[in-house]
Amino acid sequence: MIASIIFAIMAIMAYGGLDNVIDNSEASQQALNRLKQTQHTVTILNRDLNQLVQRDIRDGFGTIQPYLMAGTDVDNLVEFTRSGRVNPGRLIRSSLQRVAYRFDEDKLVRLQWPQLDRTQEMEAKQSVLIDEVEQVSIRFLDQNNEWQEYWPPLNAQASPPPTGGAVGGTTGTTTGPVAIEIIVQLKDWGDIRRLYEVRL
């Protein structure tokens, strides 16, 4: 009888210890997955914003849109043209790509279009970079070292477009920003702040 009681107590203690080990293992795995997700998000942001190029596009209505735009679209935080699009299949297409970022509920979503100049039927491919996001903000440092929430700035003076028009270079938009800052506020890890120097 006494031996049975002792065995039962030891079994309960062993189960409790095993349960703690399992809980710690699950917590560690969740933290590792979160770290991978965060690192992947930062890598994508770095890749996109470090390859910003001055190439305007035509939207689905044929209107020329600047190579970089933010604050004017109710859906997207920022939209821009970038270079360095990989082409492992050696397809006949441009190495430039149009991308955008969107804050959708508690997720940071990346959008990419198959072509720069698009039709009304063309839809962007969307991918969730990271979830459990509290807030996302982006701002632009102009040539006067002043931060702007919109780009092109609302009070910017447009320069004349190049001879022969438009798409393929840049239209009558203001001088590009000096730097771009993006802050992704996570619910569990706080702020992720990235500052990018713009070299055009």
Protein Blocks (a to p, Z undefined) as FASTA:
>chain_A
ZZmmmmmmmmmmmmmmmmmmmmmmmmmmmmmmmmmmmmmmmmmmmmmmmmgccdddddfk
opacdfbdghjamkbmbdcddehiacfkopacdfbdcdddddehjaccddddfbfbdcfk
lccddddfbghifbdcdddddfkopacfbdcdfkbccddddehijahiacddddddfbdc
dddddfklopadddddddZZ
